[in-house]
């Protein structure tokens, strides 16, 4: 599994560098829930090794499904013990019978050990400046002292300012940005949204910020499935909730639309996420079996191929799904949730105003408040909706290209400046 083998050398053993050292990058993705952080980190890792094939990238993640995805040559992963967010907002260990403090201590030790063995030239931290419960801070301290380039990557939208400001104050995020990070990448466009506008950041930190544009997605080499459901042979709507752990309301609303309006012209294919509860999935399948124009499949880690086939997409509007909609240029209906964060709603509103997507509000209303016919009308409208590319926005999907250009001189400097460095395993 992943790169646990990196920690197998005897403690303190010095390994002399042999010849010219190739660049090394560590990407930290805390992944307490869903697929968003992992898929964003994977896209960046694959882009780095595509541009600089001698580079080695290690992704550290807590995602239980990281092994389901393909990675480019030069990319591997370390999986730390998973944690899960409870309904009351607290966290717990996902699989181990450990209390949270023990799980975090184990995660922190694995992260620190991996970084000490790898000795990365660049560390990219996804979203959380101090990591989950501060677990990345010891690694940042050591890497900063060693001269590694430290990057914080932030998605286009975080949350509404009223919640983001106190959250970042509580986590010491601003202090971490001042002390550790050389660069701050925002994976979006400034004219769409400024996620840190409400944060009181020193000017020196703001000068480190770069809006990269959204991260373009490419089709994987080959699909997971050789045979898709029959309805995919013609025009269809793809319905996806990403990871699926919080997608029940969207699936209920879509199915009720098809149950109440048999005139919807486009059939629907539902793709369950890996975190869709099994009992819920059985209930959905019983309803789908009674509909001639709806089918479903389980989680597909190469869903991009289905998106390419689809005539339109219905989704909740997380960051990665939004990037895929833009990249594959599909008419889309975004039905954002507003709890526990306004992230999806803010993104959907900005995108709808620019003509990139259609938005339908009301997902967080009680289930009996979901009018099936309002969803049906929105799906009907997808047939005449413009593609995202028809809204001309310069630099919209330049994120990965921009990251490749930014990191190119850093990785070249890593090749040139090795100087016979001795790499020491973790204590």
N, C-alpha and C positions, 0 to 999 in steps of 0.2 A: 504494500500500500504506500503510494507516494514516496517520500524521501526519508522515512525514518532511518534508513541506512546511513544517512549523513552523520548520525550520532553514534556510530558503531566503533569509531577509532578509539584507542586507549586514551584515557584522560591525560591532557597536557602534551600529547605527542606532537612534535613539530614535523610538518611535511614540507620539504623544500619545494619551491616553485620550479617547474621544469619548462624552460624556454619561455616563450611569450605567453603571458596570461590572458585568457579571454575574459570579456566583461561578464559581470554577475549582477543580477537584479533580484531583489526580494520584494514580493508584493504581499501585503498583509490585508486580509479580508475577514473581518470578525464573524460575519454570517451567523447571527443568532436566529434568523428567521428568513424564509423565502429563498429566492434564487438571485435577486438583483445584484448584490455585491459580488457574488461569485462570477456571474456571467460578465459583469463589467471588467473584473480583474482578468478573466480569461481572454476577453477581446484585446485588452492592452498587452497582455503577455504574448499572445500569438502575433500581434502586430510588431512587437519589438524583435522577436526572433525572425520574422519574415524580412525585416529591414536589415538586421545585423545577425546573420545566421550563426556566427560563432558565439553568440551570447547565450548564457544560461539564466533561466528565470525560474525561481521557486515561488509558488503561491502557498501561503499559509492560510488555511481556512478551517472554519468549524462546520462547514456544510456536510450533512450526512450523505449527500448525493453527488459530491464532487467527482467521484469515480465514474459517474455516468457520462461524463463529457470527454470529448477528444481534445487533445492539446497538440500544438505544433512541436516539431522537433526542437529540442532545447528547453522545453517547458515541462516541469514536473510539480508535484505538490506535496505538502505535509498537512495531514489533517489533525487538528487538535481536538480534544474532547468537546462535543457539542453542548450548547446550552439552549434553553428554550424560554421564550417569554410567556408568562402565565396571564390569564385573563385580568388579574388584578394589577398587572404592571410589573410584578416581581419576576425574577428569573430563577431557573432551576437547572440542574444538570440534566442533559437530554437522555442519556442512556446509563451512565455510571451511577452506582449507589453511593454517591459522594455528596456532601453539602456543597453549596455554591463556592464558598471560599477555597475548599480543597480543589475543586475543578478549575477555578481560575488560577490557582497556584501551579497546577500541572500545566495548564495552557501557557502560562508565562514562562515556565522553565523550558518547555519545548521550543517556544519562539526564540528565547534567548540562546539556547543551544544551537538551533538551526542557523541563526545569524552568525554566531561565533565560528561555526564550521564553514559556512559559505563565504563569509567576509564579503558581503555585497558591496559593489561600488555605488549602487543606487538602491534606495528603499522607497517604495511607493505605498503609502497608507491610505486605504479607502475609507473616506467619510468621517471616521472618528479620530480626531487628533491625538487622543490618549489611548485609543483602543477600548476594548470592552473592559470596564472596571480598571482602567489604567494599565492593562497587562502589557502594552507595547512600550511603555515609558523606559524601563531598564534597557531594552534593546536600542531605543533611540539614543539614550545617553551614551552607550558604548559605541554606537555607530558614528555619532557626532564627534566623539573624541578621536576616532580613527580616520575621520575625514570623508566619510561617505556622503553622498548627495541625498538629502532627505526631501521627499515630495509628499504633500498632502493632496489627494484627489477628492473633489467634491462634486456630487451630481448637480444638475441644473437647478433643482428646487430641493430645499431641505424641509422647512416647515414654516408656518406662519410666524412672524417675528415675536409675537406675544409669548409663544412657547419656546422658540429656539433660543432667544436671549437668556432666559433663566436656566435653561438646560445646559448651555455652553458655559455659563458662569459656574454652575454646580460642578461640572466636569473639569474645570480648569483648561478649557479648550484654547482660549485666547493666549494664556500664558505659554501653553505648549507650542502654539504657532510662532510666538515671538522667540522662544528659546531654541527650538529644534529645526523648524522647516525652512529650507532654502527656497522652495518653490511651492506655490499653491495653484493647482490646476482646477478649473471649473469646467466640467464636461457639458457645456452648453454655450449659448450666445448671450452677451450682455444685453442686447436689445430685446430679448425675450423675457429674461428674468435675472435679477441680481440676488442670489441666495444669501449673501452675507452683508447686504446693504444696511441692515439694522444692527449689526454687531459693531461695537465700538473698537475698531482695530487701529493700531498705530499706523501712521503713514508708511513706515518701513515695511510693514506686513502687506499693505495694499499694493505696494510696488512689486511685490513678489507674485501677485495674482495674474494668471493668464486664462482667458476664456478660450478654450480649445475648439469649440464647436462640438456637436454631437458625434457619438462614436458609430461610424458606419459599420454595418454588419454584412458579411459575405455569406454565401451559401456554404455549408459544410461539404466535404468531399462527396459524400453519398448519403442518402437518407437511411434512417434506421429500418424503416419498413419497406419491403419490396412490393407489398400490395396494400394500398390504402382503401378505405371504404368506398363502395360503389358510387356514392353521391359525389365524390371528388372528381369523377370523370367529366363533370360539367361545371357550370358556375355554382359557387357555394360561398357561404359566410363561415369563416373560422371564428369560433368562440373560445377564447383562452383567458384563464385567470392566473397565468404565471405559475408560481409555486402551488397555488390552490388552497393554501391554508386559510385564507380569508375571502374566498371567492364564492361562498354559498349564495349570497344575496344576488349576485349577478347571474349565476346559473338558474336560480329560481325564477328570476324576472324574464330571462330569455325563454326558458321552457314554457312559462305561462303565456308568453306572447304567441308562440307557435301553437299552443293548445287552444287559444281563444281566437286566433285569426288564421284560418286555413288558406288564406289567399296570399300569404307572404311568398313572393316569387322565388326567392333564393333559399334553397335548403341550408341547413346548418350542421356543421361538424363541431362538436364539443371536444376539446382536449383537456382532460383532467390533469391537474398538477400533481406532483409527487406527494404533496402534503394534503391532498383532498382526503378527508376521513373515509375509511372503507365503507362504513355504514351509510354515509351520505351518498357515496358513489352508487351503491346498490339501489337506493331509492331513486336516484336520477335515471339509472338504466331501466328501471321498471316503467317510468314515464316515457322515456325515449322509445321504448319498444312499442308503445301505442301510437307513435307518430311516424308517418310515412316519409317525412321530409327532414328528419333529424337523426343523426347517428353520433357515436362517441368513441373515442379511443383513450387509452391510458397515456400517461406522461411520455412525451417524445422529446428527448434531449436535442434532437435536430429538427425542431419545429419550423425552422426557417424554410425547409422544403415545402411544408404544407402552406405556409404563408405565401410562398411564391405562387402556388397553384390557386390560392383562394381569390375570389373576386373582391372580397372585402373582409374586414376584421372587426370583431366586437371584443373589447377588452377593458380592463379597469384603468390602464394608463400608467403603469409603473415605468420607470426610466428605460429599462431594457426593451420592453415591448414597444414603447414609443420610438426608440431608435430603429427597431426592426420595421415598424410601419413606415417610417421615413425612408429607410434604406431600400425596402422592397416596393416602395411607392404605391401603397394600397390605400384606397378609401377606407376610413375607419370611423367607428362609433366608439367614443371613450365614455365609459360610465364610471366616474371616479368615486372612490370612497373618501370620506372626510374624517374618519376616525381610525386609529388614534392620531393621525397626522393629516394636515391639509395638503400634503405634497402633491398627491394625484390631482386634486381639484384645482390647485394653482396651475399646474402644468397644463391640464386640459383646457382651462379657461384661456391661458395665454395662446395655446396652439389653435384653439377655435377662433379666436379673434384674428389670427393671421391666416385663416383659411386652410390650415393644415389638416384638421380633423373636424368631425361633428361631435358635440358633447350632449349627453343626456344626464341631467341632475336627478337626485333623489334616491341614490342607492342606499343611503343610511337611514331612510325612512323605514318604519315598521313594514314587515312583509305585506300586510294587507293594504298598505299605502302605495304599493307598486302597481300602477295601472298597466295591465297587460297590453292594452291597445296603444299606449304612448310608446312602449318599447316596439311594438309592431310597426307603428308609423315611422319610427327612427330607422328600423331595419329596411323598410320599404324605400326610404329616402337614400339609402346607400347606393342604389342603382344609378342614380343621377348625380352622385357626388363627385367633385373633382379630385384628382390625385394630388398628394402633397407637393409633387414637383411643379405643379401649376402655380403655386405661390412662390415666386422667385425670391429666395432669401440667400444672399451670398454667404458662403462659409458654413452653411447649416450642418453639413455632414463631414467637415474637415478634421474632426477630433483626432482620429488615429494618425492621419498624415501629419498633423501638427505635432503630435507626441513623438512620432518618429524623427521629425526634424529637430525638435528640442533636445532629444536624448542622444542624437548622433554624435555631437562633439564630446559629450560626457563619456560615452562608451569608447570612443577613440582615445580619449585621455587615459581611460582605464587600461587600455592595451599598452600605451606608451609609458605609463608611469609605474609599472609593476616594480621595476628595480630590484628583482630578486627577492621580493617580499616573502617572509616566512609565514605560512598559514598555520595557526595553532588551534587545535581542537578545544571544545569547551571544557571547562574544569568540571 
